[in-house]
Amino acid sequence: MRKLLVALSLVLALALFAELSPFAQFETYIGADATGQYGGTLVVPTLSGPRTCNDVVAQETSSTDVIGRFMASMIELDNHARIHPALAERWEIKQNEDGSMEIVWYLRKGIKWSDGTPFTADDVVFTINDVYFNPDIPNDMQDLFADNWPVAEKIDDYTLKTTLKKTYRLAIRYIGGIPIFPKHLAESYVKEGKFKEFWTVDAINNGEIVGLGPFIPVEYVPDQYVRFVRNPYYWKHDKDGKQLPYLDGIIFKIIPTQDAQRLAFENGEVDVYGPRGTEYAEIKAMAEEKGWVVGVGGPNFGTTFVTFNWNTPDPVKRKWFRNEFFRKAVAYAIDKQSMIDTLYNGLAVEQWGPISQAATVYYDESVLRKYPYNLDLARTMLKLGGFKWDENGQLLDGEGNPVKFILLTNAGNQVREGMGNIITEALKKLGMDVTFAPIDFNTLVQKLVVNGDWEAVIIGLTGSDEPQGGANVWRIKGALHFWNYHPEVKDFVDPNDYYSPDWEKEIDRIFEENVKILDQEKVVDMFREFQRLVSEHLPLIYTTQQLYLYAYSNKLHNLDPTAFGGMWGWNQECIWKEQ
């Protein structure tokens, strides 16, 4: 009877959800049908160590990769973006006549935190009301919901209700996907107004990290490694009733360059590796001898782009970077095909807009304005933008200032460094004096999101199948709207000099309004306009997207890599390793 009720509830939820999202959902949790053997440690290379273990504070993958091992949420996505129940075993959705939306979540009973404390609805209500939607703790999640923040209400220890003032298309996915904090440990930090100090990296070695995920970080040696062990109270069991995860633990081995990561993979010091396009054929040829599984998929979701700081400290340079013709000139100077040929060995595609080709529901090439490599057109754009050249070919602005700036990227990423060299060389042909400077990744992030001390950068974002996931990037007051932060978001932006064009405001409106609409075709149309606006006005100038490439030891089992799920993270609890 219970099983029937669960199935019926999910059928009802599915019927409504079909209008809310193009993505399917499943009745069983990830790992329910797994089989495997205990033991072994997965060793994974990473370019840098975490800056924090607090999900609210984390802005970079070096931190979120660590957090993703020990935190958990009410639902999970598999490697094809399909929703699975997790801490919540089921949910029911109700739309009210006043336009509000209610979701009742039914939590699994008997789950414990890694310190043995029972997990209850109190933890979820605390996480939603007091952390992610606490106005005193600004974070990316608030950008996703704009003015339609969910409010959580406990019904009993294993049932809670979330209410939104208005219909929200992605309510299940985003509310259900919120990583849950332990109320018994985090509440005091909220009450004392110092939540951002909760779970610094020191918490790892202090033994303070407590989670619901399959692994817990217990040791961090800066510049060397982060070590995780199995969560003794992890709730999932496999097909045969064995408690997951199978692995004894995971080690994130900090290896700051891709060349060194490849060498470590060849020497068997790490178990997985993301090949670059230039080395894929060589690695594929070595696979049988070395005992590797090597493969290629479609375009990745992640993006790589050039962008300029519209609020850089130098007022002369601010004016250049806000000049749309200047940005279009740079776009025409990017030789994407050369990048594909030399940096990816052909295993990449040109990118012209903010949505990946892999996001097939939303991607529409027909609306994108393209800027094929053409230095003559680049010079035309510069003339239209009021620039000119002196007798030595140096580019000058309308006031006679020589165009000179620093282009940054993160050191150790040879593809981005290669892009930087190609772009710099082309911009010099246009008369620009460009200094290309790869720097440490965490230092670069500090400049982008903390102090605004940068001029131009080659950087990337992780991307997603769902464009609304980029609301923190594209909303005008978004926490990652780093090329043009709003003065209410960052103190270093002068409110008297702040500039936001109408098209940027229209993009902001699209990200605010699309989630209120259940008609998926209308949502697709809105994101078509988003793609058109970005490709026309170029706040970010996109470059190329590598095809998804992977390589891992054939001693690992239960991996099913995809561009969305990556090589191993989406089902980390199911992976096992031959001893």
C-alpha positions as CSV (number, residue, x, y, z in Angstrom):
1,M,0.0,0.0,0.0
2,R,2.8,2.4,0.9
3,K,4.6,1.6,-2.3
4,L,1.4,2.4,-4.3
5,L,0.9,5.7,-2.5
6,V,4.5,6.7,-3.2
7,A,4.1,5.8,-6.9
8,L,0.8,7.7,-7.1
9,S,2.3,10.8,-5.5
10,L,5.1,10.8,-8.0
11,V,2.8,10.3,-10.9
12,L,0.8,13.4,-9.8
13,A,4.0,15.3,-9.4
14,L,5.3,14.1,-12.7
15,A,2.1,15.3,-14.4
16,L,2.6,18.9,-13.1
17,F,6.3,18.8,-13.5
18,A,6.0,17.9,-17.1
19,E,4.8,21.5,-17.6
20,L,7.5,22.9,-15.4
21,S,10.6,21.4,-17.0
22,P,11.6,19.4,-20.1
23,F,13.5,17.0,-17.9
24,A,12.3,13.7,-16.6
25,Q,12.5,12.4,-13.1
26,F,12.9,8.9,-11.6
27,E,11.3,7.1,-8.7
28,T,14.5,5.5,-7.3
29,Y,17.6,7.1,-5.8
30,I,20.9,7.1,-7.6
31,G,22.7,3.9,-6.5
32,A,19.6,1.9,-5.7
33,D,20.5,-0.6,-8.5
34,A,24.3,-0.5,-8.1
35,T,26.5,-3.5,-7.4
36,G,30.1,-3.4,-6.4
37,Q,32.9,-4.3,-3.9
38,Y,34.2,-2.4,-0.9
39,G,37.6,-1.0,-0.6
40,G,40.1,1.3,-2.4
41,T,40.8,5.0,-2.6
42,L,39.9,7.1,-5.6
43,V,42.7,9.6,-6.3
44,V,41.7,12.6,-8.3
45,P,43.9,15.5,-9.6
46,T,42.9,19.1,-8.9
47,L,44.6,22.3,-9.9
48,S,44.2,24.0,-6.5
49,G,43.0,23.5,-3.0
50,P,39.7,24.8,-1.6
51,R,39.2,28.3,-0.3
52,T,36.3,27.4,1.8
53,C,34.1,24.5,2.8
54,N,31.0,26.7,3.2
55,D,28.7,26.3,0.2
56,V,27.2,29.8,0.7
57,V,30.7,31.4,0.4
58,A,32.1,29.1,-2.4
59,Q,32.6,30.8,-5.8
60,E,35.1,28.4,-7.4
61,T,35.2,24.8,-8.4
62,S,38.2,24.1,-6.2
63,S,35.9,24.6,-3.2
64,T,32.6,23.3,-4.6
65,D,34.3,20.1,-5.7
66,V,35.2,19.5,-2.0
67,I,31.7,20.5,-0.8
68,G,30.0,18.2,-3.3
69,R,31.5,15.2,-1.5
70,F,30.1,15.8,1.9
71,M,26.9,17.8,1.5
72,A,23.6,16.4,0.2
73,S,20.2,17.6,-0.8
74,M,16.5,16.5,-1.1
75,I,16.9,15.5,-4.8
76,E,19.8,14.6,-7.0
77,L,20.4,14.8,-10.8
78,D,22.0,11.9,-12.7
79,N,24.4,12.2,-15.6
80,H,21.6,13.1,-18.0
81,A,20.0,15.8,-15.7
82,R,17.2,13.6,-14.7
83,I,15.8,14.2,-11.2
84,H,16.0,11.4,-8.6
85,P,14.7,11.5,-5.0
86,A,17.4,11.6,-2.4
87,L,17.0,12.9,1.2
88,A,13.3,13.4,0.2
89,E,11.7,10.2,-0.9
90,R,8.8,11.9,-2.6
91,W,7.0,15.3,-2.9
92,E,3.7,16.8,-3.9
93,I,3.1,20.0,-5.7
94,K,0.0,22.3,-5.3
95,Q,-0.8,25.5,-7.2
96,N,-3.2,27.8,-5.3
97,E,-5.8,30.1,-6.8
98,D,-3.9,33.2,-5.7
99,G,-0.9,32.1,-7.9
100,S,1.2,30.8,-5.0
101,M,2.9,27.3,-5.1
102,E,3.3,24.8,-2.3
103,I,5.5,21.7,-2.3
104,V,5.2,19.2,0.5
105,W,8.4,17.2,0.9
106,Y,8.5,13.8,2.6
107,L,11.9,13.1,4.0
108,R,13.4,9.6,4.5
109,K,13.4,8.4,8.1
110,G,16.4,7.1,9.9
111,I,19.1,9.2,8.2
112,K,21.9,10.5,10.4
113,W,24.5,13.1,10.0
114,S,28.1,11.9,9.9
115,D,28.5,12.7,13.6
116,G,25.5,10.4,14.4
117,T,22.9,13.2,15.0
118,P,19.5,12.4,13.4
119,F,18.6,14.3,10.2
120,T,15.1,15.9,10.4
121,A,12.9,18.5,8.8
122,D,14.4,21.0,11.2
123,D,17.7,20.9,9.3
124,V,15.9,21.6,6.0
125,V,13.8,24.4,7.3
126,F,16.8,26.0,8.9
127,T,18.8,25.7,5.7
128,I,16.1,27.3,3.6
129,N,14.8,30.0,5.9
130,D,17.9,30.9,8.0
131,V,20.7,30.3,5.5
132,Y,20.0,30.5,1.8
133,F,17.1,32.9,2.0
134,N,18.3,35.0,4.9
135,P,18.7,38.6,3.7
136,D,21.7,39.0,6.0
137,I,23.5,36.2,4.1
138,P,23.6,37.2,0.4
139,N,24.3,34.2,-1.9
140,D,23.9,32.9,-5.4
141,M,20.7,31.0,-4.5
142,Q,18.9,34.3,-3.9
143,D,19.7,35.4,-7.4
144,L,18.0,32.3,-8.8
145,F,14.7,33.1,-7.1
146,A,14.8,36.9,-7.4
147,D,11.8,38.3,-5.4
148,N,10.1,34.9,-5.1
149,W,12.0,33.3,-2.2
150,P,10.6,30.1,-0.8
151,V,9.6,29.9,2.8
152,A,9.8,26.5,4.6
153,E,7.5,25.3,7.3
154,K,7.9,22.2,9.4
155,I,4.9,19.8,9.4
156,D,6.5,17.1,11.5
157,D,10.0,15.7,11.9
158,Y,10.0,14.2,8.4
159,T,7.6,16.4,6.5
160,L,7.9,20.1,5.5
161,K,6.2,22.5,3.2
162,T,7.8,25.1,1.0
163,T,5.7,28.0,-0.3
164,L,6.4,30.5,-3.0
165,K,4.4,33.6,-3.6
166,K,4.3,32.8,-7.4
167,T,4.7,29.9,-9.6
168,Y,8.3,28.9,-10.1
169,R,9.1,26.7,-13.0
170,L,12.2,25.2,-11.5
171,A,11.0,24.8,-7.9
172,I,11.6,21.1,-7.5
173,R,15.0,21.2,-9.1
174,Y,16.4,24.3,-7.2
175,I,14.7,24.0,-3.8
176,G,15.2,20.2,-3.8
177,G,18.8,20.7,-4.8
178,I,19.8,23.0,-2.0
179,P,22.7,21.5,0.1
180,I,21.5,21.0,3.6
181,F,23.4,22.4,6.6
182,P,23.4,20.7,10.1
183,K,21.3,23.0,12.3
184,H,22.8,21.7,15.4
185,L,26.2,23.0,14.3
186,A,25.5,26.0,12.1
187,E,22.6,27.7,13.9
188,S,24.9,29.5,16.4
189,Y,26.9,31.0,13.5
190,V,23.8,32.4,12.0
191,K,22.5,33.9,15.3
192,E,25.9,35.5,15.9
193,G,26.0,37.0,12.4
194,K,29.1,35.2,11.4
195,F,27.8,32.4,9.2
196,K,30.4,33.1,6.5
197,E,33.0,32.0,9.1
198,F,31.4,28.6,9.4
199,W,33.4,25.8,7.8
200,T,36.6,27.6,6.7
201,V,39.2,25.2,5.3
202,D,40.6,24.9,8.8
203,A,37.5,23.1,9.8
204,I,38.8,20.0,7.8
205,N,41.8,19.5,10.0
206,N,39.9,20.5,13.1
207,G,37.5,17.6,12.5
208,E,34.5,20.0,12.3
209,I,33.0,19.0,9.0
210,V,29.8,17.0,9.3
211,G,27.7,16.0,6.4
212,L,25.0,13.8,4.8
213,G,27.1,13.0,1.7
214,P,29.0,9.8,1.1
215,F,32.4,11.1,2.1
216,I,33.8,13.5,4.7
217,P,37.0,15.6,4.4
218,V,39.3,14.9,7.3
219,E,42.7,16.2,6.2
220,Y,43.9,19.1,4.1
221,V,47.6,19.7,3.4
222,P,47.8,23.0,1.4
223,D,49.4,22.6,-2.0
224,Q,49.4,18.8,-1.6
225,Y,46.0,17.1,-1.0
226,V,42.5,16.9,0.6
227,R,41.7,13.5,2.0
228,F,38.1,12.2,2.5
229,V,36.9,9.1,4.3
230,R,33.7,7.2,4.0
231,N,30.7,8.6,6.0
232,P,29.9,5.8,8.5
233,Y,26.2,6.9,8.6
234,Y,25.6,7.3,4.9
235,W,22.0,6.3,4.2
236,K,22.1,4.7,0.7
237,H,22.2,1.0,0.1
238,D,22.9,-0.8,-3.2
239,K,20.9,-3.4,-5.0
240,D,22.1,-6.1,-2.6
241,G,21.4,-4.1,0.5
242,K,25.1,-3.2,1.1
243,Q,25.7,0.3,2.6
244,L,27.3,2.8,0.2
245,P,29.8,4.1,-0.7
246,Y,32.0,1.3,-1.8
247,L,35.2,3.3,-1.7
248,D,37.2,3.7,1.6
249,G,37.8,7.3,0.6
250,I,38.9,9.9,-2.0
251,I,42.0,12.0,-2.3
252,F,42.1,15.2,-4.2
253,K,45.7,15.5,-5.2
254,I,46.6,19.1,-5.8
255,I,48.7,19.3,-9.0
256,P,48.8,22.8,-10.3
257,T,49.4,22.2,-14.0
258,Q,47.7,20.0,-16.6
259,D,51.1,18.7,-17.8
260,A,51.9,17.5,-14.3
261,Q,48.4,16.0,-14.0
262,R,48.9,14.0,-17.2
263,L,52.3,12.7,-16.0
264,A,50.7,11.7,-12.7
265,F,48.0,9.8,-14.6
266,E,50.5,8.0,-16.8
267,N,52.5,7.0,-13.6
268,G,49.3,5.7,-12.0
269,E,49.5,8.3,-9.2
270,V,45.9,9.5,-10.0
271,D,43.0,7.4,-11.3
272,V,41.2,9.9,-13.7
273,Y,42.3,12.6,-16.1
274,G,40.5,15.0,-18.4
275,P,42.6,15.0,-21.6
276,R,43.1,18.1,-23.7
277,G,42.2,17.8,-27.3
278,T,45.9,18.0,-28.4
279,E,46.8,14.9,-26.4
280,Y,43.6,12.9,-26.8
281,A,44.8,10.8,-29.8
282,E,48.1,9.9,-28.0
283,I,46.3,8.9,-24.8
284,K,43.7,6.9,-26.8
285,A,46.6,5.0,-28.4
286,M,48.1,4.2,-25.0
287,A,44.8,3.1,-23.5
288,E,45.1,-0.7,-24.0
289,E,48.7,-0.9,-22.8
290,K,48.1,1.3,-19.8
291,G,44.8,-0.1,-18.8
292,W,42.7,3.0,-19.3
293,V,39.2,3.7,-20.5
294,V,39.3,6.6,-22.9
295,G,36.3,8.2,-24.6
296,V,34.8,11.3,-26.2
297,G,31.4,12.8,-26.0
298,G,29.6,15.9,-27.4
299,P,30.3,19.6,-26.5
300,N,30.8,20.4,-22.9
301,F,28.5,22.7,-20.9
302,G,31.3,24.7,-19.6
303,T,32.2,28.0,-21.4
304,T,35.4,29.9,-22.0
305,F,35.3,33.6,-22.8
306,V,37.1,36.9,-22.8
307,T,35.6,39.8,-20.8
308,F,36.5,43.3,-19.7
309,N,36.0,45.0,-16.4
310,W,33.5,47.8,-16.9
311,N,34.4,49.1,-13.5
312,T,38.2,48.8,-13.6
313,P,39.9,51.5,-11.4
314,D,41.3,53.4,-14.5
315,P,38.5,55.6,-15.8
316,V,40.0,55.8,-19.3
317,K,40.0,52.0,-19.6
318,R,36.5,51.8,-18.3
319,K,35.4,53.9,-21.2
320,W,37.0,51.5,-23.7
321,F,35.6,48.4,-22.1
322,R,32.1,49.8,-22.1
323,N,32.4,50.7,-25.8
324,E,30.4,48.0,-27.7
325,F,32.4,48.6,-30.9
326,F,35.6,47.9,-29.0
327,R,34.3,44.6,-27.8
328,K,33.1,43.7,-31.3
329,A,36.6,44.5,-32.6
330,V,38.0,42.0,-30.1
331,A,35.4,39.4,-31.1
332,Y,36.5,39.7,-34.8
333,A,40.1,39.3,-33.7
334,I,39.6,35.9,-32.0
335,D,40.6,33.2,-34.4
336,K,38.5,30.3,-33.1
337,Q,39.5,27.9,-35.8
338,S,43.1,28.4,-35.0
339,M,42.3,27.6,-31.4
340,I,40.4,24.4,-32.4
341,D,43.2,23.3,-34.6
342,T,46.2,24.1,-32.3
343,L,44.8,23.8,-28.8
344,Y,42.2,21.0,-29.2
345,N,43.5,19.0,-32.2
346,G,40.1,19.5,-33.8
347,L,38.1,18.2,-30.8
348,A,36.2,21.4,-30.1
349,V,33.5,23.6,-31.6
350,E,33.1,27.3,-32.0
351,Q,31.0,29.1,-29.4
352,W,29.1,32.2,-30.2
353,G,26.6,32.6,-27.4
354,P,26.0,31.9,-23.7
355,I,24.2,28.5,-24.1
356,S,26.1,25.4,-25.0
357,Q,25.2,23.3,-27.9
358,A,24.9,20.5,-25.4
359,A,21.8,22.2,-23.9
360,T,19.7,21.0,-26.8
361,V,16.3,22.3,-25.4
362,Y,17.5,25.9,-25.5
363,Y,20.4,26.3,-27.9
364,D,19.4,28.1,-31.1
365,E,22.2,28.9,-33.5
366,S,19.9,30.8,-35.8
367,V,19.6,33.7,-33.4
368,L,23.3,34.1,-32.7
369,R,25.4,36.9,-34.2
370,K,28.7,35.6,-35.3
371,Y,32.1,37.3,-35.6
372,P,34.4,35.2,-37.8
373,Y,38.1,36.0,-37.6
374,N,38.6,39.1,-39.7
375,L,41.0,41.9,-38.7
376,D,39.7,44.2,-41.3
377,L,36.3,44.1,-39.8
378,A,37.9,44.5,-36.4
379,R,39.6,47.7,-37.5
380,T,36.2,48.9,-38.9
381,M,34.6,48.3,-35.5
382,L,37.4,50.3,-33.8
383,K,36.9,53.2,-36.2
384,L,33.1,53.1,-35.5
385,G,34.0,53.2,-31.8
386,G,36.0,56.4,-32.1
387,F,39.5,54.8,-32.1
388,K,42.3,55.8,-34.4
389,W,46.0,54.9,-35.0
390,D,49.2,56.9,-34.7
391,E,52.0,56.9,-37.2
392,N,53.5,53.8,-35.5
393,G,50.3,51.8,-35.7
394,Q,49.6,52.2,-32.0
395,L,45.8,52.2,-31.3
396,L,44.6,55.4,-29.6
397,D,41.2,56.3,-28.2
398,G,39.4,59.5,-29.2
399,E,41.3,61.5,-26.6
400,G,44.7,60.3,-27.8
401,N,45.3,57.7,-25.0
402,P,47.2,54.6,-26.2
403,V,45.1,51.4,-25.8
404,K,47.1,49.4,-23.3
405,F,45.8,46.8,-20.8
406,I,46.6,43.6,-19.0
407,L,44.9,40.3,-20.0
408,L,44.8,37.7,-17.2
409,T,43.9,34.0,-17.0
410,N,44.6,31.2,-14.5
411,A,48.1,29.8,-14.8
412,G,48.5,26.1,-15.4
413,N,45.5,25.8,-17.8
414,Q,47.4,25.4,-21.0
415,V,44.3,25.8,-23.2
416,R,43.5,29.2,-21.7
417,E,47.2,30.2,-21.8
418,G,47.2,29.1,-25.5
419,M,44.1,31.2,-26.1
420,G,45.7,34.1,-24.4
421,N,48.7,34.0,-26.7
422,I,46.6,33.7,-29.8
423,I,44.3,36.6,-28.8
424,T,47.2,38.8,-27.6
425,E,49.0,38.4,-30.9
426,A,45.9,39.3,-32.9
427,L,45.2,42.4,-30.7
428,K,48.7,43.6,-31.2
429,K,48.1,43.5,-34.9
430,L,45.3,45.9,-34.2
431,G,47.7,48.3,-32.4
432,M,46.8,47.3,-28.9
433,D,49.5,47.1,-26.2
434,V,48.4,43.9,-24.4
435,T,50.3,42.2,-21.6
436,F,49.1,38.6,-21.1
437,A,49.7,37.4,-17.6
438,P,48.6,34.0,-16.3
439,I,48.3,34.0,-12.5
440,D,47.2,31.7,-9.7
441,F,43.6,30.7,-10.0
442,N,42.5,31.7,-6.4
443,T,44.3,35.0,-6.8
444,L,42.5,35.5,-10.0
445,V,39.1,34.8,-8.4
446,Q,40.0,37.2,-5.6
447,K,40.5,40.0,-8.2
448,L,37.3,39.2,-10.1
449,V,34.8,38.9,-7.2
450,V,36.4,40.5,-4.2
451,N,38.4,43.7,-5.1
452,G,37.7,44.3,-8.8
453,D,41.4,44.9,-9.5
454,W,41.6,43.6,-13.1
455,E,41.2,44.8,-16.6
456,A,40.6,41.9,-19.0
457,V,40.4,38.2,-18.4
458,I,40.1,34.8,-20.1
459,I,38.0,32.7,-17.8
460,G,35.2,30.1,-17.8
461,L,32.0,29.1,-16.1
462,T,30.8,25.6,-15.5
463,G,27.5,26.0,-17.4
464,S,24.4,23.8,-17.3
465,D,21.6,22.3,-19.3
466,E,19.3,24.9,-17.7
467,P,20.1,28.5,-18.5
468,Q,18.4,29.8,-15.4
469,G,21.2,28.2,-13.5
470,G,23.3,31.2,-14.6
471,A,21.0,33.8,-12.9
472,N,23.8,34.7,-10.5
473,V,25.9,35.6,-13.5
474,W,23.3,37.4,-15.6
475,R,21.1,39.2,-13.2
476,I,22.3,42.8,-12.8
477,K,22.7,42.4,-9.1
478,G,24.0,38.8,-9.5
479,A,26.9,37.7,-7.2
480,L,28.9,36.6,-10.3
481,H,28.0,39.6,-12.6
482,F,31.7,40.3,-12.3
483,W,32.3,42.3,-15.5
484,N,29.8,44.9,-14.4
485,Y,28.9,44.5,-10.7
486,H,26.1,46.7,-9.4
487,P,27.3,49.2,-6.7
488,E,24.8,47.7,-4.2
489,V,26.6,44.4,-4.6
490,K,30.3,45.5,-4.5
491,D,31.7,48.5,-2.6
492,F,34.5,49.0,-5.2
493,V,32.0,50.1,-7.9
494,D,31.4,53.9,-7.9
495,P,27.7,54.5,-7.9
496,N,28.2,57.8,-9.6
497,D,30.0,56.1,-12.5
498,Y,27.9,53.0,-12.8
499,Y,26.6,52.2,-16.3
500,S,24.0,49.5,-17.3
501,P,22.7,49.5,-20.9
502,D,19.1,48.7,-21.8
503,W,19.9,45.3,-23.2
504,E,21.5,44.3,-19.9
505,K,18.3,45.3,-18.2
506,E,16.3,43.1,-20.7
507,I,18.5,40.1,-19.9
508,D,17.9,40.8,-16.2
509,R,14.1,40.8,-16.9
510,I,14.3,37.5,-18.8
511,F,16.0,35.8,-15.9
512,E,13.4,37.2,-13.5
513,E,10.3,36.4,-15.6
514,N,11.1,33.0,-17.3
515,V,10.7,31.1,-14.0
516,K,7.1,32.4,-13.6
517,I,6.0,30.8,-16.9
518,L,4.9,27.1,-17.2
519,D,4.6,27.2,-21.0
520,Q,7.9,25.7,-22.0
521,E,7.8,27.1,-25.5
522,K,7.5,30.6,-24.1
523,V,10.5,29.9,-21.9
524,V,12.5,28.7,-24.9
525,D,11.6,31.9,-26.8
526,M,12.8,34.0,-23.9
527,F,16.1,32.3,-23.9
528,R,16.4,32.7,-27.6
529,E,16.2,36.4,-27.0
530,F,18.8,36.1,-24.3
531,Q,21.2,34.4,-26.7
532,R,20.6,37.0,-29.3
533,L,21.2,39.9,-26.9
534,V,24.4,38.4,-25.5
535,S,25.9,37.6,-29.0
536,E,24.9,41.1,-30.3
537,H,26.3,43.2,-27.4
538,L,29.1,40.9,-26.1
539,P,29.4,41.4,-22.4
540,L,31.2,38.1,-22.6
541,I,33.1,37.2,-25.8
542,Y,32.9,33.4,-26.2
543,T,35.7,31.4,-27.7
544,T,35.5,27.6,-28.1
545,Q,34.1,24.5,-26.4
546,Q,36.0,21.3,-26.2
547,L,34.2,18.1,-26.7
548,Y,33.8,16.1,-23.6
549,L,36.9,13.9,-23.2
550,Y,37.7,11.5,-20.4
551,A,40.2,8.9,-19.4
552,Y,40.3,6.7,-16.3
553,S,41.9,3.6,-14.9
554,N,40.0,0.4,-15.9
555,K,40.3,-0.6,-12.2
556,L,37.4,1.8,-11.6
557,H,33.9,0.5,-12.1
558,N,30.4,1.9,-12.3
559,L,31.5,5.1,-14.1
560,D,29.3,6.4,-16.9
561,P,30.8,9.7,-18.0
562,T,28.7,12.4,-19.8
563,A,29.2,16.1,-20.4
564,F,26.6,16.8,-17.8
565,G,27.6,14.4,-15.1
566,G,31.3,14.5,-15.6
567,M,33.5,11.5,-15.1
568,W,32.6,10.3,-11.6
569,G,31.0,12.9,-9.3
570,W,27.4,12.3,-10.1
571,N,27.4,8.7,-8.7
572,Q,30.5,8.9,-6.5
573,E,28.9,6.5,-3.9
574,C,28.6,3.7,-6.5
575,I,32.2,3.7,-7.8
576,W,34.4,0.8,-6.8
577,K,38.0,0.1,-7.4
578,E,39.8,-3.2,-8.0
579,Q,42.5,-3.9,-5.4
